[in-house]
Amino acid sequence: MAATPVFYETLLVGEIQANPDGLLSFTYAEAWRLSASAFPISVLAPLSAAGMPPALFTPWLTNLLPEGHALTMIGRTAGVSPGDVLGILDRVGRDTAGALSFGGPAKRGEPRYSKPTGNQLERIINDLPKRPFLVETEGVSMSLAGAQEKLPVVLVGGAIAIPLNNHPSTHILKPDNSRLEGSVQNEALCLTLARLLGLNAASVTTGRAGARSYLLVERYDRMLKHDEWIRLHQEDFCQASGKPPASKYEHNQSGLRGPSLPDLFDVAARFLPPRDRLALLDAAIFNVLITNVDSHAKNYSILIDHNGARLAPLYDLMCARVWDNITKNMAQEIGGQRRGRHLYRRHWERLAEACGFNKRMVVQRVVKLANQVIAKVDNAAAAVAAMPAGGHWGLELAVNEIKNQANSTIRNAEAVDQLDAAMDEGGLGDDGELISPVDS
């Protein structure tokens, strides 16, 4: 089987080889390795190495694909098995997360876009479940990882357009979700709140197309340079940990334990600047405060360039407690506890010890961020209500749930009472009852 080329814009980065056993490996092009502006495709594949062996590269590449229904429909529409990673990327791999294009170079020249009207955009959104990422549309080859419906787009004169001929998308459109009422305003609230707190988070607004509402997230892996959009390289923490997407949650049924928070901090300690460990700590605390139970390893990322690696802005932030059909278990344990409302001082201290932080500093940081959340969440809600899609009844509910969680977090972190001391060998269950250490 012929090797599959991998490009950064028009420059050959390397080639993918498919082994007879179905595993994939990657080899850098020698000219790329010697280039002063070259960057590694992963923190696990420095330019000093030849490339990435199958055990690392196969899960790394698989992490670029959509998941679940979206991947199934892409395969069905394109006539490719969903398990054929290279086959899928051949159809949708010219504009992906990060800077790389698979199978062919990212063409340059005069940008070309398709500019749908409001009614046309509404139809495109309605058709996304049947045609994810507009697969098999002439001139379109793009995708994003994850299971949510979404569409890479570009803003042209303030209007949404579809990039053609491999030109970079600049924003991600995330439609409303009938299974998660108010998801657009909910995610806008959490991202806006993060930015008001000074956390590095993606910039966001909302919009409407006919009867549909949508979230519009500015891509942090795209940058306007000399009046031209360029791609910036990134990878998520699942890729940086060498784990497949099926094990993105610490606890999963794949048979392979997913990355824990100490694992994520270990990646940060090995590859990122020291300040990014504190930024990652703030992100983990913030996810608890907003009751975001989906902060798995694919929802933290790393930006990579020729100067090194750094923590990417936060994205995919939601207050999950407003929906009864969503698990209350966090994506990763904190000090052995999976339920955010049952986190006590000792759990934060255990996390601090496991990740190499000062225990007192971590508890103080938890309380400080919680107080800031309480002080700023109403301002964030007002900003979201003023966005083009307007408010939603779920917005007030999310504000109240976030305040409740923040107040509870402060009480639990500051209090050391008799019950807390008695629970050093146990924990609390869903209804607050004492449970054994193995379940805590």
Rosetta blueprint (number, residue, H / E / L):
1 M L
2 A L
3 A L
4 T E
5 P E
6 V E
7 F E
8 Y E
9 E L
10 T L
11 L E
12 L E
13 V E
14 G E
15 E E
16 I E
17 Q E
18 A E
19 N L
20 P L
21 D L
22 G L
23 L L
24 L E
25 S E
26 F E
27 T E
28 Y E
29 A L
30 E H
31 A H
32 W H
33 R H
34 L H
35 S L
36 A L
37 S L
38 A L
39 F L
40 P L
41 I L
42 S L
43 V L
44 L L
45 A L
46 P L
47 L L
48 S L
49 A L
50 A L
51 G E
52 M E
53 P L
54 P H
55 A H
56 L H
57 F H
58 T H
59 P H
60 W H
61 L H
62 T H
63 N L
64 L L
65 L L
66 P E
67 E L
68 G H
69 H H
70 A H
71 L H
72 T H
73 M H
74 I H
75 G H
76 R H
77 T H
78 A H
79 G L
80 V L
81 S L
82 P L
83 G L
84 D L
85 V H
86 L H
87 G H
88 I H
89 L H
90 D H
91 R H
92 V H
93 G L
94 R L
95 D E
96 T L
97 A L
98 G L
99 A L
100 L E
101 S E
102 F E
103 G L
104 G L
105 P L
106 A L
107 K L
108 R L
109 G L
110 E L
111 P L
112 R L
113 Y E
114 S E
115 K L
116 P L
117 T L
118 G H
119 N H
120 Q H
121 L H
122 E H
123 R H
124 I H
125 I H
126 N H
127 D H
128 L L
129 P L
130 K L
131 R L
132 P H
133 F H
134 L H
135 V L
136 E L
137 T L
138 E L
139 G L
140 V L
141 S L
142 M E
143 S L
144 L L
145 A L
146 G E
147 A L
148 Q L
149 E L
150 K L
151 L E
152 P E
153 V E
154 V E
155 L E
156 V E
157 G L
158 G L
159 A E
160 I E
161 A E
162 I E
163 P E
164 L L
165 N L
166 N L
167 H L
168 P L
169 S L
170 T L
171 H E
172 I E
173 L E
174 K E
175 P E
176 D L
177 N E
178 S L
179 R L
180 L E
181 E L
182 G L
183 S H
184 V H
185 Q H
186 N H
187 E H
188 A H
189 L H
190 C H
191 L H
192 T H
193 L H
194 A H
195 R H
196 L H
197 L L
198 G L
199 L L
200 N L
201 A E
202 A L
203 S L
204 V E
205 T E
206 T E
207 G E
208 R E
209 A E
210 G L
211 A L
212 R E
213 S E
214 Y E
215 L E
216 L E
217 V E
218 E E
219 R L
220 Y L
221 D L
222 R E
223 M E
224 L E
225 K E
226 H L
227 D L
228 E E
229 W E
230 I E
231 R E
232 L L
233 H E
234 Q E
235 E E
236 D E
237 F H
238 C H
239 Q H
240 A H
241 S L
242 G L
243 K L
244 P L
245 P H
246 A H
247 S H
248 K L
249 Y L
250 E L
251 H L
252 N L
253 Q L
254 S L
255 G L
256 L L
257 R L
258 G L
259 P L
260 S L
261 L H
262 P H
263 D H
264 L H
265 F H
266 D H
267 V H
268 A H
269 A H
270 R H
271 F H
272 L L
273 P L
274 P H
275 R H
276 D H
277 R H
278 L H
279 A H
280 L H
281 L H
282 D H
283 A H
284 A H
285 I H
286 F H
287 N H
288 V H
289 L H
290 I L
291 T L
292 N L
293 V L
294 D L
295 S L
296 H L
297 A H
298 K H
299 N H
300 Y L
301 S E
302 I E
303 L E
304 I E
305 D E
306 H L
307 N L
308 G E
309 A E
310 R E
311 L E
312 A L
313 P L
314 L E
315 Y L
316 D L
317 L L
318 M L
319 C L
320 A H
321 R H
322 V H
323 W L
324 D L
325 N L
326 I L
327 T L
328 K L
329 N E
330 M E
331 A E
332 Q E
333 E E
334 I E
335 G L
336 G L
337 Q E
338 R E
339 R E
340 G H
341 R H
342 H H
343 L L
344 Y L
345 R H
346 R H
347 H H
348 W H
349 E H
350 R H
351 L H
352 A H
353 E H
354 A H
355 C H
356 G L
357 F L
358 N L
359 K H
360 R H
361 M H
362 V H
363 V H
364 Q H
365 R H
366 V H
367 V H
368 K H
369 L H
370 A H
371 N H
372 Q H
373 V H
374 I H
375 A H
376 K H
377 V H
378 D H
379 N H
380 A H
381 A H
382 A H
383 A H
384 V H
385 A H
386 A L
387 M L
388 P L
389 A L
390 G L
391 G L
392 H L
393 W H
394 G H
395 L H
396 E H
397 L H
398 A H
399 V H
400 N H
401 E H
402 I H
403 K H
404 N H
405 Q H
406 A H
407 N H
408 S H
409 T H
410 I H
411 R H
412 N H
413 A H
414 E H
415 A L
416 V L
417 D L
418 Q H
419 L H
420 D H
421 A H
422 A H
423 M H
424 D H
425 E H
426 G L
427 G E
428 L E
429 G L
430 D L
431 D L
432 G L
433 E L
434 L E
435 I E
436 S L
437 P H
438 V H
439 D H
440 S L
